[in-house]
């Protein structure tokens, strides 16, 4: 995101073509559950006594994703409230939310009116948008009661097309059944419940020992979802907080969190990060990774040199450093490939679940006289939401550190 902002001329940087017009202030990426936590803490203070060690579960339920984070309170100020938290468990989530409810609604419509999609595509393209707008109002208002909805199709042209489609297939229904789309209470349950159950099950995984449950995100506007969450967790936590406008809570919290640079003390890495490197060949190494260097020594290529392991607690702005050496005496450049893995102890970057995050090269030609004794120190800086990788020549040439790569830090 930061690189694209530079390319677009929004912020100054190496990729910005017009630095004079771009903003000199750096782009800070704030994670949604953390922004939600910052926004909701004031309301939590008004309703429940918060103490050091208390845990807060934040569920960000948007249109397409459900993100869950659990924060443990580390510091509290009598006047300003919570001032520092850390991730208590690795953040987690799933695809889901409001967009998936919409998908289930349109699947029901297509089962009921089999010619619906073809008619919208070929005869009345605005009908799908009109029905979608009607559905969005129903989706927000539905609270699980004896609720029904009816959309009249008479002026859309679909009534005649639907009737003709059925007649051609020998389906006989009363003419008035083609005049409208009707949703009964059972239809709403069929549409909503799969996603609502998914959300509750995700919260359930870490609700134990949680004092405050915060619900934010666009789909948190759903009256039915609010009711089901309160029914499921009332009495199991001290407070359930759902802002009046949960969709905006994240934006407001992000602005607040920008002013609280030390609010998040540490996060838990969801992946293992490291560099693709060479080392001495060991028993058990794949023979296809064997290489002989110019001193005749057996080396294993494409090994996973770990900087931080999956599940490790990583303090914000902490650094991890490793020293690397050229593979050959006359080598003029060295390339570093950054990899991540869902495994705790990956051994090789050739493993099927290893993911290449990026790469960069550094010029080492000025120190050729030192051959393979040239030291290059690689540093990973774990910031708010990105890993900044830099490299420095330690015992040759100019030792100035250069930021070479920036990638997303998957802590959730």
C-alpha positions as CSV (number, residue, x, y, z in Angstrom):
1,X,0.0,0.0,0.0
2,X,2.8,2.4,0.9
3,X,4.6,1.7,-2.4
4,X,1.4,2.4,-4.4
5,X,0.9,5.6,-2.5
6,X,4.4,6.7,-3.5
7,X,3.8,5.8,-7.1
8,X,0.5,7.7,-7.1
9,X,2.3,10.8,-5.8
10,X,0.5,10.9,-2.5
11,X,3.5,10.6,-0.3
12,X,7.2,11.3,-0.7
13,X,9.5,8.3,-1.4
14,X,11.9,6.6,-3.8
15,X,9.0,5.7,-6.2
16,X,7.3,9.2,-6.2
17,X,7.9,11.1,-9.4
18,X,6.9,14.5,-7.9
19,X,8.3,14.7,-4.3
20,X,7.7,18.5,-4.2
21,X,4.0,18.1,-4.4
22,X,3.6,14.9,-2.4
23,X,3.0,14.8,1.4
24,X,6.2,14.8,3.4
25,X,4.4,12.9,6.2
26,X,4.9,9.1,6.1
27,X,1.9,6.8,5.5
28,X,1.1,4.8,8.7
29,X,-1.0,1.7,8.2
30,X,-3.3,0.9,11.1
31,X,-4.9,-2.5,11.5
32,X,-8.7,-2.6,11.7
33,X,-9.2,-4.6,14.9
34,X,-6.6,-2.3,16.7
35,X,-8.4,0.8,15.5
36,X,-11.6,-0.7,16.8
37,X,-10.0,-1.4,20.1
38,X,-8.9,2.2,20.4
39,X,-12.3,3.6,19.6
40,X,-14.3,1.4,22.0
41,X,-12.1,1.8,25.0
42,X,-13.7,5.0,26.2
43,X,-17.2,3.5,26.2
44,X,-15.8,0.4,27.9
45,X,-14.4,2.6,30.7
46,X,-17.9,4.2,31.3
47,X,-19.6,0.9,31.6
48,X,-17.2,-1.5,33.3
49,X,-14.2,-1.3,35.6
50,X,-11.1,-2.2,33.6
51,X,-8.0,-3.6,35.2
52,X,-4.5,-4.5,34.2
53,X,-4.5,-8.0,32.7
54,X,-8.1,-7.8,31.5
55,X,-8.7,-9.2,28.0
56,X,-10.7,-7.6,25.3
57,X,-12.0,-9.5,22.2
58,X,-12.5,-7.4,19.1
59,X,-14.6,-8.9,16.3
60,X,-14.4,-6.8,13.1
61,X,-17.2,-8.2,10.9
62,X,-17.1,-6.5,7.5
63,X,-18.5,-7.3,4.2
64,X,-16.1,-10.0,3.2
65,X,-13.9,-10.9,6.2
66,X,-14.3,-11.6,9.8
67,X,-11.2,-10.6,11.9
68,X,-10.8,-11.5,15.5
69,X,-8.2,-10.1,17.9
70,X,-7.8,-10.5,21.6
71,X,-5.9,-7.7,23.5
72,X,-4.6,-7.9,27.0
73,X,-4.5,-4.6,28.9
74,X,-1.0,-3.8,30.1
75,X,-1.3,-0.2,31.3
76,X,-4.1,2.1,32.4
77,X,-4.0,5.8,33.1
78,X,-6.6,7.2,35.5
79,X,-7.5,10.1,33.2
80,X,-6.9,8.7,29.7
81,X,-7.9,5.1,30.2
82,X,-6.1,2.2,28.5
83,X,-2.7,3.3,27.3
84,X,-1.0,0.1,26.3
85,X,-2.2,-3.4,25.2
86,X,-0.6,-6.5,23.6
87,X,-2.0,-9.3,21.5
88,X,-2.9,-12.1,23.9
89,X,-3.3,-14.8,21.2
90,X,-2.6,-14.9,17.5
91,X,-5.2,-13.0,15.6
92,X,-7.5,-15.1,13.4
93,X,-10.6,-15.0,11.2
94,X,-12.3,-16.2,8.1
95,X,-13.9,-15.1,4.9
96,X,-17.5,-14.1,5.7
97,X,-19.8,-11.3,6.7
98,X,-22.4,-9.2,4.9
99,X,-21.3,-9.9,1.3
100,X,-21.7,-13.6,2.0
101,X,-25.2,-13.0,3.3
102,X,-26.0,-11.2,0.1
103,X,-24.7,-14.1,-1.9
104,X,-27.0,-16.5,0.0
105,X,-29.9,-14.1,-0.7
106,X,-29.3,-14.1,-4.5
107,X,-28.8,-17.9,-4.5
108,X,-32.3,-18.2,-3.0
109,X,-33.7,-15.8,-5.6
110,X,-32.1,-17.8,-8.4
111,X,-33.5,-21.0,-7.0
112,X,-37.0,-19.5,-6.8
113,X,-36.8,-17.6,-10.2
114,X,-34.6,-19.8,-12.3
115,X,-34.5,-17.2,-15.2
116,X,-33.6,-14.3,-12.9
117,X,-29.9,-14.0,-13.8
118,X,-30.4,-14.4,-17.5
119,X,-33.3,-11.8,-17.5
120,X,-31.2,-9.3,-15.6
121,X,-28.2,-9.8,-17.8
122,X,-30.1,-9.7,-21.1
123,X,-33.3,-7.7,-20.6
124,X,-33.3,-5.5,-17.5
125,X,-29.8,-4.8,-16.1
126,X,-31.1,-2.4,-13.5
127,X,-33.4,-4.9,-11.9
128,X,-30.6,-6.6,-10.1
129,X,-29.5,-3.3,-8.6
130,X,-33.0,-2.4,-7.5
131,X,-33.6,-5.7,-5.8
132,X,-30.1,-5.5,-4.2
133,X,-31.0,-2.0,-2.7
134,X,-34.3,-3.4,-1.4
135,X,-32.5,-6.3,0.1
136,X,-30.0,-4.1,1.9
137,X,-32.8,-2.4,3.7
138,X,-34.3,-5.7,4.8
139,X,-30.9,-7.0,5.8
140,X,-30.3,-4.1,8.2
141,X,-33.9,-4.2,9.7
142,X,-34.3,-7.9,10.1
143,X,-34.1,-8.9,13.8
144,X,-35.3,-12.5,13.8
145,X,-38.9,-11.8,14.5
146,X,-42.0,-12.7,12.4
147,X,-40.5,-10.7,9.5
148,X,-41.3,-10.9,5.8
149,X,-40.6,-9.0,2.7
150,X,-42.2,-8.5,-0.7
151,X,-40.8,-7.0,-3.9
152,X,-43.3,-6.3,-6.7
153,X,-42.1,-7.3,-10.2
154,X,-45.0,-6.2,-12.3
155,X,-43.3,-3.2,-14.0
156,X,-39.9,-4.9,-14.4
157,X,-40.8,-7.2,-17.2
158,X,-39.7,-10.2,-15.2
159,X,-43.3,-11.3,-14.4
160,X,-44.0,-12.3,-18.1
161,X,-40.5,-13.8,-18.6
162,X,-40.8,-15.9,-15.5
163,X,-44.2,-17.2,-16.3
164,X,-43.1,-18.0,-19.9
165,X,-40.0,-19.8,-18.6
166,X,-42.1,-22.0,-16.3
167,X,-44.7,-22.7,-18.9
168,X,-42.1,-23.9,-21.4
169,X,-41.0,-26.4,-18.8
170,X,-44.4,-27.6,-17.8
171,X,-44.5,-25.8,-14.5
172,X,-48.0,-24.5,-13.6
173,X,-48.6,-21.9,-10.9
174,X,-51.3,-19.3,-10.3
175,X,-50.7,-16.0,-12.3
176,X,-50.5,-13.9,-9.1
177,X,-47.4,-15.9,-7.9
178,X,-45.4,-14.3,-10.7
179,X,-46.2,-10.7,-9.6
180,X,-43.8,-10.5,-6.7
181,X,-40.8,-12.0,-4.9
182,X,-41.8,-13.0,-1.4
183,X,-39.5,-13.7,1.5
184,X,-41.0,-15.5,4.5
185,X,-39.5,-15.7,8.0
186,X,-38.0,-19.1,7.2
187,X,-36.2,-17.6,4.2
188,X,-34.5,-15.0,6.3
189,X,-33.3,-17.7,8.7
190,X,-32.0,-19.7,5.8
191,X,-30.1,-16.7,4.5
192,X,-28.7,-15.3,7.7
193,X,-28.0,-18.3,10.0
194,X,-24.9,-19.8,8.1
195,X,-22.9,-16.6,8.5
196,X,-24.2,-15.8,12.0
197,X,-23.2,-19.3,13.2
198,X,-19.8,-18.8,11.6
199,X,-19.3,-15.5,13.4
200,X,-20.4,-16.9,16.8
201,X,-18.2,-20.0,16.4
202,X,-15.2,-17.8,15.7
203,X,-15.8,-15.6,18.7
204,X,-16.4,-18.8,20.8
205,X,-12.9,-20.0,20.2
206,X,-11.3,-17.3,22.4
207,X,-14.2,-16.0,24.6
208,X,-12.9,-17.7,27.7
209,X,-11.4,-15.3,30.2
210,X,-12.5,-12.3,28.0
211,X,-14.0,-9.4,30.0
212,X,-15.2,-7.2,27.2
213,X,-16.5,-8.2,23.7
214,X,-16.4,-5.5,21.1
215,X,-18.3,-5.9,17.8
216,X,-17.5,-3.5,14.9
217,X,-17.6,-3.5,11.1
218,X,-20.2,-2.9,8.4
219,X,-22.2,-6.1,9.1
220,X,-22.4,-5.3,12.8
221,X,-25.2,-3.0,11.8
222,X,-27.4,-6.1,11.4
223,X,-30.1,-6.1,14.1
224,X,-30.3,-9.9,13.8
225,X,-26.5,-10.4,14.3
226,X,-26.5,-8.1,17.3
227,X,-29.4,-10.0,18.9
228,X,-27.7,-13.4,18.3
229,X,-24.4,-12.2,19.6
230,X,-26.0,-10.8,22.8
231,X,-28.0,-14.0,23.2
232,X,-24.9,-16.2,22.8
233,X,-22.5,-14.2,25.1
234,X,-24.7,-12.3,27.6
235,X,-23.5,-13.4,31.1
236,X,-20.3,-14.8,29.8
237,X,-18.5,-11.4,29.5
238,X,-18.9,-8.3,31.6
239,X,-19.8,-6.0,28.7
240,X,-20.7,-6.4,25.0
241,X,-20.0,-3.2,23.1
242,X,-21.5,-2.5,19.7
243,X,-21.2,1.2,18.6
244,X,-24.2,2.9,17.2
245,X,-22.3,3.2,13.9
246,X,-20.0,0.2,13.9
247,X,-18.9,0.8,10.3
248,X,-17.4,4.2,11.2
249,X,-15.8,3.0,14.5
250,X,-12.7,1.8,12.7
251,X,-12.1,5.1,10.9
252,X,-12.5,7.1,14.1
253,X,-10.4,4.6,16.0
254,X,-7.7,4.8,13.4
255,X,-7.4,8.6,13.8
256,X,-7.3,8.1,17.6
257,X,-4.7,5.4,17.4
258,X,-2.5,7.5,15.2
259,X,-2.0,9.8,18.1
260,X,-1.2,6.9,20.5
261,X,2.0,5.5,19.0
262,X,2.7,3.2,22.0
263,X,-0.8,1.8,22.3
264,X,0.1,-1.6,20.9
265,X,3.2,-3.0,22.6
266,X,3.5,-6.4,20.8
267,X,1.8,-8.7,18.4
268,X,2.0,-12.4,17.7
269,X,3.4,-13.4,14.4
270,X,1.1,-15.7,12.4
271,X,3.8,-16.9,10.1
272,X,7.5,-17.6,10.2
273,X,9.7,-15.1,8.4
274,X,13.2,-15.6,7.1
275,X,15.8,-15.4,4.3
276,X,16.6,-17.9,1.6
277,X,20.2,-18.9,2.4
278,X,23.1,-21.4,1.9
279,X,24.7,-23.4,4.6
280,X,26.9,-26.5,4.9
281,X,25.3,-29.6,3.6
282,X,23.9,-31.9,6.4
283,X,22.7,-35.5,6.6
284,X,19.1,-35.6,5.5
285,X,19.2,-32.5,3.2
286,X,17.6,-33.1,-0.2
287,X,20.3,-34.1,-2.7
288,X,18.7,-31.9,-5.3
289,X,19.7,-28.9,-3.1
290,X,23.3,-29.8,-2.9
291,X,25.9,-27.5,-4.5
292,X,29.7,-27.5,-4.5
293,X,31.3,-24.1,-3.9
294,X,34.5,-22.8,-5.4
295,X,36.5,-24.3,-2.5
296,X,35.0,-27.7,-3.2
297,X,32.8,-27.7,-0.1
298,X,29.3,-29.3,-0.1
299,X,26.6,-26.7,0.5
300,X,22.8,-26.9,0.8
301,X,21.0,-24.2,-1.1
302,X,17.6,-22.7,-0.6
303,X,17.5,-23.2,3.2
304,X,15.1,-21.2,5.4
305,X,17.1,-18.9,7.6
306,X,14.6,-17.9,10.3
307,X,14.3,-14.4,11.8
308,X,11.0,-14.8,13.7
309,X,8.9,-17.9,14.3
310,X,5.2,-18.4,13.9
311,X,3.6,-17.8,17.3
312,X,6.4,-15.6,18.6
313,X,5.5,-12.4,20.5
314,X,7.1,-9.6,18.5
315,X,7.4,-6.1,20.1
316,X,6.6,-3.2,17.9
317,X,9.7,-1.7,16.3
318,X,11.9,-4.6,17.5
319,X,14.7,-5.9,15.2
320,X,16.1,-9.2,14.3
321,X,19.6,-9.4,12.7
322,X,21.5,-12.1,10.8
323,X,24.9,-12.0,9.1
324,X,25.4,-13.6,5.6
325,X,28.4,-14.2,3.4
326,X,29.0,-14.4,-0.4
327,X,28.7,-17.9,-1.9
328,X,31.7,-17.4,-4.1
329,X,35.0,-15.5,-3.8
330,X,34.5,-13.2,-6.8
331,X,30.8,-12.5,-6.2
332,X,29.9,-8.9,-7.0
333,X,26.2,-8.9,-6.0
334,X,24.2,-10.8,-3.4
335,X,20.5,-11.3,-3.6
336,X,18.2,-11.8,-0.6
337,X,14.9,-13.4,-1.0
338,X,12.4,-12.9,1.9
339,X,10.1,-15.9,2.6
340,X,7.3,-16.7,5.0
341,X,5.9,-20.0,6.1
342,X,2.9,-21.2,8.1
343,X,5.2,-23.7,9.8
344,X,7.0,-23.1,13.1
345,X,10.3,-24.6,11.9
346,X,10.6,-24.5,8.1
347,X,13.8,-26.0,6.8
348,X,13.7,-25.1,3.1
349,X,12.2,-22.4,1.0
350,X,11.2,-25.1,-1.5
351,X,8.5,-26.4,0.8
352,X,5.2,-26.2,-0.9
353,X,3.7,-23.8,1.7
354,X,6.6,-21.4,1.7
355,X,5.8,-18.1,0.2
356,X,8.2,-15.6,-1.4
357,X,7.4,-12.2,-0.1
358,X,10.0,-10.2,-2.1
359,X,13.7,-9.9,-2.9
360,X,16.4,-7.3,-3.4
361,X,20.1,-7.2,-4.4
362,X,23.1,-5.4,-2.7
363,X,26.3,-4.5,-4.5
364,X,29.3,-6.2,-2.8
365,X,31.9,-5.6,-5.6
366,X,34.1,-3.2,-3.6
367,X,35.2,-5.8,-1.2
368,X,36.2,-8.6,-3.6
369,X,39.6,-8.8,-2.0
370,X,38.0,-10.2,1.1
371,X,36.3,-13.0,-0.9
372,X,33.9,-15.0,1.1
373,X,34.8,-13.2,4.3
374,X,32.7,-10.2,3.4
375,X,30.0,-9.7,6.0
376,X,26.5,-8.5,5.1
377,X,24.2,-7.9,8.0
378,X,20.4,-8.2,7.2
379,X,18.0,-6.6,9.6
380,X,14.2,-7.0,9.8
381,X,12.4,-4.2,11.6
382,X,8.9,-5.3,12.7
383,X,6.8,-2.2,12.6
384,X,3.0,-1.6,13.0
385,X,2.0,-3.7,10.0
386,X,5.0,-4.1,7.8
387,X,8.5,-5.6,8.0
388,X,11.2,-3.4,6.7
389,X,14.2,-5.3,5.5
390,X,17.6,-3.6,5.3
391,X,21.1,-4.7,4.5
392,X,24.5,-3.3,5.5
393,X,28.1,-4.1,4.5
394,X,29.9,-4.7,7.8
395,X,33.6,-5.2,7.1
396,X,34.1,-3.7,3.6
397,X,33.1,-0.8,1.4
398,X,30.7,1.8,2.7
399,X,28.7,0.4,5.7
400,X,25.7,2.7,5.2
401,X,22.5,0.8,5.9
402,X,20.0,0.8,3.0
403,X,16.3,0.0,3.3
404,X,15.8,-2.4,0.5
405,X,12.4,-4.1,1.0
406,X,9.1,-3.6,2.8
407,X,6.5,-6.4,3.1
408,X,3.3,-7.0,5.0
409,X,3.7,-8.4,8.5
410,X,1.0,-11.0,8.8
411,X,0.3,-10.9,12.5
412,X,-3.3,-11.7,11.9
